[in-house]
Amino acid sequence: MNIRNLHPTSRRRLLRALLGAAALQAPFAALAGFNFFTSEYTASRDELQAQIAKRFPVAERYAEIFMVGLRDPQLGLDAQANRAAITATLTIASPLLAASPVQGVVSVSSALKYDANARALRLDQPKAERLELQGVEGRDAERLQKVGAVVAQELLQGQVLRSFTADELTVGRKTYEIGDITVQDNGIKVQLK
């Protein structure tokens, strides 16, 4: 079809239709993970991993004797249990330890909740599932594993996985809230209501 051969009125209609279609697509293109037709948003594993990495390293003092730190977080997703997991490098330092700091790995699984005031998807009630320490054995290893597990859970409680801006949750005059949260093998899907 040659546009020049169209009647001027038809050309204007065609131009309006094309501009209208482009205008409709522009706001949705900026919101790649949002699907307003199915009322859901999906955050990919890569997107979530990048957000988590920005918030590390983290550290906390325990009982005024130990300094426990977490770094190099790796996100895991368990669709069957509807839980997220963080595996991180763990460091425990104390003047009471002969080989200080002690290095290890901790894996923590967690439920998820939405914090409406902060517009953030957060870890909720994390639980240390696995903790391995290097170079420590016997009762010292048991004590340090308990300390490491408690502090890792405290450090990850409420950790933000994804935060939303007011603009992201607003289309036209409609402002969406986050509803059900579903963990998938390759991301996390939230319902928009």
C-alpha positions in Angstrom: 0.0 0.0 0.0 1.3 3.4 -1.0 0.3 6.1 1.5 0.6 8.8 -1.1 -2.2 7.2 -3.1 -4.6 7.3 -0.1 -7.2 10.1 0.3 -6.0 12.8 2.7 -8.7 11.7 5.3 -7.5 8.1 5.1 -3.9 9.1 5.5 -4.8 11.1 8.7 -6.7 8.1 10.1 -3.8 5.8 9.4 -1.3 8.2 10.9 -3.4 8.6 14.0 -3.8 4.8 14.4 0.0 4.3 14.0 0.8 7.1 16.5 -1.8 5.8 18.9 -0.4 2.3 18.8 3.1 3.6 19.4 1.9 5.7 22.3 0.3 2.7 23.9 3.4 0.6 23.6 5.8 3.2 25.0 4.7 3.0 28.7 4.6 -0.8 28.6 8.0 -1.1 26.9 9.6 0.8 29.9 8.1 -1.8 32.3 9.5 -4.9 30.8 8.6 -7.4 33.6 5.1 -6.0 34.0 2.1 -7.6 32.2 -0.9 -5.4 32.9 -3.1 -7.6 30.7 -2.6 -10.6 33.1 -2.1 -8.4 36.2 1.3 -9.7 37.1 4.9 -8.8 37.3 7.8 -11.3 36.9 11.2 -10.4 38.3 13.9 -12.6 36.6 16.5 -14.5 38.6 19.2 -12.2 37.0 17.3 -9.1 37.9 16.9 -10.3 41.5 20.5 -11.4 41.7 21.7 -8.0 40.6 19.5 -6.3 43.3 20.8 -8.6 46.0 24.4 -8.1 45.1 24.1 -4.3 45.6 23.1 -4.9 49.3 26.2 -6.9 50.2 28.5 -7.3 52.1 26.7 -7.1 55.4 28.0 -7.7 58.9 26.8 -7.7 62.5 28.4 -8.0 65.9 27.2 -10.9 68.1 27.5 -11.0 71.9 30.2 -8.3 71.7 32.6 -11.1 71.0 32.0 -12.2 67.4 31.8 -10.2 64.1 29.9 -12.1 61.5 29.9 -11.0 57.9 28.2 -12.2 54.7 29.4 -11.5 51.1 29.1 -12.8 47.6 25.4 -13.8 47.8 23.9 -16.2 45.3 20.2 -16.4 44.8 18.4 -19.8 44.7 14.7 -20.3 43.9 12.6 -23.2 45.1 9.3 -23.2 43.2 8.0 -26.4 45.0 8.5 -24.8 48.5 7.7 -21.3 47.2 10.9 -20.1 48.9 13.9 -18.1 48.0 17.4 -19.0 49.2 20.6 -17.0 49.7 24.0 -18.8 49.7 26.8 -16.6 50.8 30.4 -16.6 52.0 30.4 -16.4 55.8 33.2 -14.9 57.9 33.4 -15.1 61.7 36.1 -13.1 63.5 36.8 -12.9 67.2 39.8 -12.3 69.4 38.9 -15.6 71.1 39.6 -17.6 67.9 43.1 -18.9 67.3 42.5 -18.9 63.5 40.6 -15.7 63.0 38.8 -15.0 60.8 37.1 -18.3 60.1 35.6 -18.7 56.6 32.7 -20.8 55.5 29.5 -20.9 53.5 25.9 -20.5 54.7 22.7 -21.2 52.9 19.5 -19.6 54.2 16.0 -20.3 52.8 13.2 -17.8 53.3 9.5 -17.1 52.7 8.7 -13.8 51.0 6.5 -10.9 51.9 5.5 -7.6 50.4 6.2 -4.4 52.5 3.6 -2.0 51.2 5.0 1.1 53.0 8.5 0.6 51.4 7.0 -0.9 48.1 9.5 -3.8 48.5 9.6 -7.5 48.2 11.5 -8.8 51.3 12.8 -12.0 52.8 10.6 -13.2 55.7 11.6 -15.5 58.5 14.8 -16.8 57.0 16.2 -20.1 58.2 19.8 -21.3 58.0 19.6 -24.7 56.2 23.4 -25.4 55.8 26.5 -23.9 57.3 30.0 -25.2 56.6 33.2 -23.8 58.3 36.7 -24.3 57.2 39.5 -25.2 59.5 37.4 -25.6 62.7 36.4 -28.9 64.3 34.6 -30.4 67.3 32.8 -28.3 69.9 34.3 -25.1 68.5 32.8 -25.8 65.1 29.4 -26.5 66.7 29.4 -23.3 68.7 30.5 -21.2 65.7 27.9 -22.8 63.5 25.2 -21.8 65.9 26.6 -18.2 66.1 26.9 -18.1 62.3 23.4 -19.4 61.7 21.7 -17.0 64.2 23.5 -14.0 62.8 23.0 -15.0 59.1 19.2 -15.3 59.8 19.2 -11.8 61.5 21.2 -10.2 58.7 18.8 -11.6 56.1 15.5 -10.9 57.9 13.7 -8.3 55.9 16.4 -8.1 53.2 15.0 -6.5 50.0 14.9 -8.6 46.9 13.1 -6.1 44.7 11.8 -2.6 45.4 9.2 -0.8 43.2 8.9 2.9 42.4 5.5 4.6 42.5 5.8 5.2 38.8 6.3 1.4 38.1 3.1 0.6 39.9 1.0 3.3 38.2 -0.4 3.1 34.7 -2.7 6.0 33.7 -4.9 6.7 36.7 -4.6 3.2 38.2 -2.1 2.5 40.9 -1.5 -1.2 41.5 -0.8 -3.0 44.8 1.2 -6.3 45.1 -0.8 -9.4 45.9 0.2 -13.1 45.9 3.9 -13.9 45.5 4.9 -17.0 43.6 8.4 -18.4 43.4 9.2 -19.9 40.0 12.3 -21.8 38.8 13.6 -18.8 36.9 12.1 -15.8 38.8 9.5 -14.5 41.2 6.0 -13.6 40.0 3.7 -11.2 41.9 0.1 -10.5 41.4 -0.9 -6.9 40.6 -4.3 -5.9 42.1 
